């Protein structure tokens, strides 16, 4: 019986993408907007889970610029700002 290495590779790539794109635990940095091109945003989660996103980013995550809620897709996400 011959096993297909290609099938395993496709499965692993798919699994990695699912893990990286899971909205509840997203911690990817992204650049957004022309005016914000020099800033990086660390997505922490839905704004509904962070009553004061700015305070959370400053005090808990130690981002001096704080954070803000930004519309990403259909949801408002708490994002910490880094330059």
N, CA and C of each residue as an Amber inpcrd file, in Angstrom:
protein
   249
   0.8270000  -1.1790000   0.0000000   0.0000000   0.0000000   0.0000000
   0.8780000   1.2510000   0.0000000   0.6330000   2.1590000  -0.8890000
   1.4250000   3.3800000  -0.9800000   0.7300000   4.5070000  -0.2120000
   1.5020000   5.2480000   0.5810000   0.9210000   6.3740000   1.3070000
   1.2400000   7.6690000   0.5670000   0.3500000   8.6180000   0.6770000
   0.5130000   9.8760000  -0.0400000   1.0290000  10.9520000   0.9080000
   2.2450000  11.3830000   0.6870000   2.8250000  12.4720000   1.4790000
   2.1660000  13.8050000   1.1560000   1.6760000  13.9500000  -0.0740000
   1.0240000  15.1880000  -0.5100000  -0.2600000  15.4330000   0.2860000
  -1.0270000  14.3720000   0.5220000  -2.2690000  14.5000000   1.2840000
  -2.0140000  14.9380000   2.7210000  -0.9520000  14.4080000   3.3170000
  -0.5860000  14.7870000   4.6890000  -0.1460000  16.2390000   4.7390000
   0.5920000  16.6720000   3.7360000   1.0690000  18.0450000   3.6790000
  -0.1050000  19.0250000   3.5600000  -1.0530000  18.7210000   2.6890000
  -2.2320000  19.5740000   2.5170000  -3.0140000  19.6590000   3.8280000
  -3.1670000  18.5390000   4.5150000  -3.8830000  18.5190000   5.7870000
  -3.1640000  19.3890000   6.8230000  -1.8330000  19.2810000   6.9080000
  -1.0800000  20.0690000   7.8770000  -1.1550000  21.5620000   7.5740000
  -1.1040000  21.9280000   6.3020000  -1.2360000  23.3340000   5.9180000
  -2.6160000  23.8510000   6.3120000  -3.6480000  23.0770000   6.0250000
  -5.0120000  23.4630000   6.3850000  -5.1410000  23.6130000   7.9000000
  -4.6100000  22.6890000   8.6650000  -4.6790000  22.7350000  10.1240000
  -3.9700000  23.9710000  10.6670000  -2.7970000  24.2780000  10.1180000
  -2.0620000  25.4700000  10.5550000  -2.8460000  26.7450000  10.2710000
  -3.4850000  26.8200000   9.1150000  -4.2760000  28.0050000   8.7770000
  -5.4550000  28.1640000   9.7220000  -6.1130000  27.0730000  10.0690000
  -7.2460000  27.1380000  10.9960000  -6.7770000  27.6470000  12.3530000
  -5.6660000  27.1280000  12.8380000  -5.1480000  27.5470000  14.1410000
  -4.7620000  29.0200000  14.1160000  -4.1080000  29.4640000  13.0520000
  -3.6650000  30.8490000  12.9710000  -4.8080000  31.8330000  12.7850000
  -5.8980000  31.4130000  12.1760000  -6.9960000  32.3280000  11.8700000
  -8.1760000  32.2250000  12.8290000  -8.0440000  31.4800000  13.9090000
  -9.1220000  31.3550000  14.8830000  -9.3520000  32.7120000  15.5440000
 -10.5540000  33.3060000  15.4020000 -10.8010000  34.6590000  15.8960000
 -10.7140000  34.8180000  17.4060000 -10.9920000  33.7910000  18.1900000
 -11.0080000  33.9590000  19.6360000  -9.6240000  34.1620000  20.2300000
  -8.6020000  33.6780000  19.5890000  -7.2510000  33.7940000  20.1260000
  -6.2760000  34.3800000  19.1100000  -6.7490000  35.2930000  18.3030000
  -5.8870000  35.8640000  17.2850000  -4.8390000  36.7460000  17.9510000
  -3.5920000  36.5340000  17.5740000  -2.5300000  37.3930000  18.0820000
  -1.5760000  37.7510000  16.9560000  -2.1370000  37.9410000  15.7900000
  -1.3210000  38.2750000  14.6300000  -1.2050000  39.7840000  14.5100000
  -0.0810000  40.2250000  14.0500000   0.1020000  41.6440000  13.8070000
  -0.3060000  41.9460000  12.3770000  -0.8920000  43.1110000  12.1950000
  -1.2460000  43.5110000  10.8380000  -1.0460000  45.0030000  10.6750000
  -0.7930000  45.4160000   9.4740000  -0.6800000  46.8290000   9.1780000
  -1.9680000  47.2500000   8.4870000  -2.4680000  48.4240000   8.8420000
  -3.7350000  48.8600000   8.2640000  -3.6860000  50.3460000   7.9430000
  -4.2790000  50.7110000   6.8290000  -4.4600000  52.1040000   6.4610000
  -3.1830000  52.8240000   6.0540000  -3.3190000  53.8080000   5.2150000
  -2.1790000  54.5780000   4.7530000  -1.6200000  55.4330000   5.8880000
  -2.5010000  56.0690000   6.6730000  -2.0540000  56.9190000   7.7650000
  -1.4560000  56.1110000   8.9130000  -1.8210000  54.8540000   9.0370000
  -1.3380000  54.0120000  10.1150000  -0.2410000  53.0590000   9.6500000
   0.4050000  53.3540000   8.5290000   1.3710000  52.4230000   7.9520000
   2.5510000  52.1590000   8.8710000   2.8590000  53.0850000   9.7610000
   3.9900000  52.9020000  10.6650000   3.5920000  52.2190000  11.9700000
   2.3270000  51.8800000  12.1370000   1.8360000  51.2490000  13.3650000
   1.5050000  49.7830000  13.1350000   1.7030000  48.9860000  14.1690000
   1.3170000  47.5790000  14.1700000   0.2040000  47.4110000  15.1740000
  -0.7340000  46.5030000  14.8870000  -1.8650000  46.2580000  15.7640000
  -1.8850000  44.8000000  16.1870000  -1.8770000  44.5780000  17.4900000
  -1.9620000  43.2340000  18.0360000  -3.4190000  42.9980000  18.4310000
  -4.0870000  42.0880000  17.7640000  -5.5080000  41.8380000  17.9980000
  -5.6580000  40.9520000  19.2320000  -6.4020000  41.4260000  20.2350000
  -6.5720000  40.7000000  21.4820000  -7.8890000  39.9400000  21.5450000
  -8.9110000  40.3880000  20.8580000 -10.1930000  39.7010000  20.8670000
 -11.3450000  40.6730000  20.7000000 -12.5450000  40.1580000  20.8570000
 -13.7460000  40.9810000  20.6960000 -13.7900000  42.0970000  21.7290000
 -14.2310000  43.2750000  21.3140000 -14.3190000  44.4230000  22.2180000
 -15.2790000  44.1610000  23.3710000 -16.2760000  43.3140000  23.1520000
 -17.2240000  43.0040000  24.2150000 -16.5510000  42.3060000  25.3990000
 -15.3880000  41.6760000  25.1650000 -14.6470000  41.0110000  26.2430000
 -13.6890000  41.9600000  26.9550000 -13.4790000  43.1460000  26.3940000
 -12.5670000  44.1350000  26.9590000 -13.3260000  45.4470000  27.1410000
 -13.9280000  45.6830000  28.3200000 -14.7230000  46.8930000  28.5370000
 -13.9460000  48.1880000  28.2640000 -12.6610000  48.2180000  28.6090000
 -11.8180000  49.3770000  28.3220000 -10.5570000  48.8850000  27.6180000
 -10.6420000  48.7870000  26.3180000  -9.5620000  48.2480000  25.4940000
  -8.2680000  49.0440000  25.6870000  -8.3540000  50.3660000  25.7030000
  -7.1780000  51.2180000  25.8470000  -6.4750000  50.9440000  27.1750000
  -7.2430000  50.8920000  28.2550000  -6.6810000  50.6410000  29.5860000
  -6.0510000  49.2490000  29.6540000  -6.7250000  48.2570000  29.0910000
  -6.1980000  46.8930000  29.0810000  -4.8400000  46.8430000  28.3820000
  -4.7560000  47.4600000  27.2040000  -3.5020000  47.4270000  26.4420000
  -2.3740000  48.1460000  27.1810000  -2.6900000  49.2490000  27.8400000
  -1.6590000  49.9950000  28.5660000  -1.2110000  49.2870000  29.8360000
  -2.1570000  48.8160000  30.6370000  -1.8230000  48.2850000  31.9520000
  -1.4650000  46.8030000  31.9470000  -2.1860000  45.9970000  31.1940000
  -1.9520000  44.5530000  31.2100000  -0.9080000  44.1550000  30.1810000
  -1.0730000  44.6100000  28.9520000  -0.1730000  44.2190000  27.8630000
   1.0640000  45.1140000  27.7650000   1.0770000  46.2490000  28.4870000
   2.2220000  47.1700000  28.5220000   2.5520000  47.7980000  27.1630000
   1.4940000  48.1840000  26.4240000   1.6760000  48.9180000  25.1730000
   1.5350000  50.4050000  25.5030000   2.6090000  51.2070000  25.3910000
   2.5410000  52.6150000  25.7860000   1.5130000  53.4280000  24.9990000
   1.2290000  53.0470000  23.7660000   0.2430000  53.7770000  22.9640000
  -1.1860000  53.3360000  23.2530000  -1.3570000  52.3110000  24.0810000
  -2.6940000  51.8400000  24.4230000  -3.3160000  51.0040000  23.3270000
  -4.6320000  51.0820000  23.2370000  -5.3510000  50.2960000  22.2500000
  -6.6500000  50.9520000  21.8540000  -7.3190000  50.3420000  20.8900000
  -8.6030000  50.8610000  20.4220000  -9.3870000  49.7290000  19.7870000
 -10.6870000  49.9190000  19.7280000 -11.5490000  48.9580000  19.0500000
 -11.5720000  49.3170000  17.5700000 -11.3180000  48.3170000  16.7250000
 -11.3040000  48.5100000  15.2800000 -12.1980000  47.4680000  14.6350000
 -12.8820000  47.8730000  13.5690000 -13.7420000  46.9430000  12.8460000
 -12.8790000  46.0480000  11.9670000 -12.9240000  44.7450000  12.2390000
 -12.2030000  43.7570000  11.4590000 -13.2170000  42.7220000  11.0160000
 -13.4690000  42.6880000   9.7230000 -14.5180000  41.8220000   9.2080000
 -15.8670000  42.3320000   9.6830000 -16.6300000  41.4610000  10.3340000
 -17.9470000  41.8410000  10.8500000 -17.9130000  42.2020000  12.3220000
 -16.7550000  42.1230000  12.9590000 -16.6640000  42.2950000  14.4140000
 -15.8000000  43.4890000  14.7910000 -16.0750000  44.0310000  15.9610000
 -15.2290000  45.0590000  16.5480000 -14.2230000  44.3460000  17.4380000
 -12.9300000  44.5480000  17.1510000 -11.8700000  43.8560000  17.8670000
 -11.0170000  44.8390000  18.6520000 -10.6480000  44.4310000  19.8690000
  -9.7190000  45.2180000  20.6850000  -8.3190000  44.9780000  20.1190000
  -7.6570000  46.0650000  19.7250000  -6.3140000  45.9530000  19.1560000
  -5.3650000  46.8540000  19.9210000  -4.2330000  46.3120000  20.3380000
  -3.2070000  47.0840000  21.0140000  -2.2750000  47.6540000  19.9500000
  -1.8490000  48.9110000  20.1460000  -1.0730000  49.6340000  19.1370000
   0.4110000  49.6040000  19.4840000   1.2340000  49.3130000  18.4760000
   2.6820000  49.2650000  18.6430000   3.3330000  49.9200000  17.4310000
   4.4150000  50.6690000  17.6650000   5.1420000  51.2670000  16.5370000
   6.5190000  50.6710000  16.4240000
